[in-house]
Amino acid sequence: MGYRTRPTAAQQFAPVDLLRGILVVSSFGFWAVVLGLMPALLFRAWLA
């Protein structure tokens, strides 16, 4: 097993893809919350 000293491409890029997926999901959730709260905030500001 000494001929595989370097990690494979899957082992090397899997954490990067996982981190990118987490960032995409978190940013999507952030924008969903912002776009969901924006009409309520505008309506409350318009009422005030």
matplotlib code that plots the C-alpha trace (Angstrom):
import matplotlib.pyplot as plt

x = [0.0, 3.0, 2.4, -0.7, 0.9, -1.2, -5.0, -7.3, -9.3, -12.5, -10.8, -9.2, -12.2, -15.0, -14.6, -14.6, -17.8, -19.4, -18.4, -19.7, -23.0, -23.3, -22.6, -25.2, -27.8, -27.1, -27.2, -30.4, -31.9, -30.7, -32.3, -35.5, -35.7, -34.9, -37.4, -40.0, -39.5, -39.2, -42.9, -43.8, -41.2, -42.3, -46.0, -45.2, -43.2, -46.0, -48.5, -46.3]
y = [0.0, 2.3, 3.3, 5.3, 8.1, 10.9, 11.0, 10.3, 13.1, 12.1, 12.2, 15.5, 17.3, 15.8, 18.2, 21.2, 20.0, 19.4, 22.9, 24.4, 22.5, 23.8, 27.3, 27.1, 25.6, 28.2, 31.1, 29.8, 29.6, 33.1, 34.5, 32.6, 34.1, 37.6, 37.4, 36.0, 38.7, 41.6, 42.0, 41.8, 44.5, 46.7, 46.3, 47.1, 50.2, 51.2, 50.8, 52.9]
z = [0.0, -0.2, -3.8, -2.8, -0.8, -2.4, -1.7, -4.6, -6.2, -4.5, -1.0, -1.9, -3.2, -1.1, 1.8, -0.6, -2.3, 1.2, 2.3, -1.0, -0.5, 3.1, 1.9, -0.9, 1.5, 4.2, 1.7, 0.2, 3.6, 4.4, 1.3, 1.9, 5.4, 4.1, 1.2, 3.6, 6.2, 3.8, 2.9, 6.6, 7.5, 4.7, 5.7, 9.3, 8.2, 5.9, 8.8, 11.1]

ax = plt.figure().add_subplot(projection="3d")
ax.plot(x, y, z, "-o")
ax.set_aspect("equal")
plt.show()
